[in-house]
Amino acid sequence: MVKSRVSRCGVGTIVGLAAGLIVLAGCGGDETPKAGKGTTTGTKGDGKAATPAAKQAWADRVFDIYVSAFKETNAALEKEPPAAEALPKLQAIRDKAIEALVPLGREREAMDAAAKAQADSQLRMKTMMSGFETSDTWKAFAKLNDGTYNVTKMKTDEEKAFQKLLFGMNIITQYACFELLKKQEPKEAERLGIK
């Protein structure tokens, strides 16, 4: 049985039989405007507070991307292809989510500290209230992690790389919360020019 505990920046700690997984809520939409004049954050890139509606919209978009990444992952792995075959598909899903989340992280960075905290709170609430941890999407993903693609079954370097990507889907929303990305994946933050 998988349990979830939500913490900072929409992060939920998922505890399974084999290992704890960190879940970050993801959001979506095809349009992810950059922080600045006319963005939905309510800032002008000057660190001012975002409006309540803007913070909710930010959280909704992050969460939508997160859920979409899980759905795409489940669809790609539904027939449980060998890890080596599935690796490029999983990488593409991850890259697509990152591409959508980083601009949202930049929007968040343009907020002042209070607005960031409120946006994070909105994301946590969205994650908790959505029922995602009991959804069929989550259950299918957990089954993949605990079953065919369990870390204990991954032996080759390619299989281990695949499992790392699969496991990492749980923390994909760190790309919209730069403090967390810098702490958990400093090389990734550096690669993306996040300082």
Secondary structure by P-SEA (a helix, b strand, c coil): cbbbbbccccbbbbbcccbbbbbbbbbbcccccccccccccccccccccccaaaaaaaaaaaaaaaaaaaaaaaaaaccccccccaaaaaaaaaaaaaaacaaaaaaaaaccaaaaaaaaaaaaaaaaaccccccaaaaaaaaaaaccccccccccaaaaaaaaaaaacccccccccaaaaaaccaaaaaaaccc
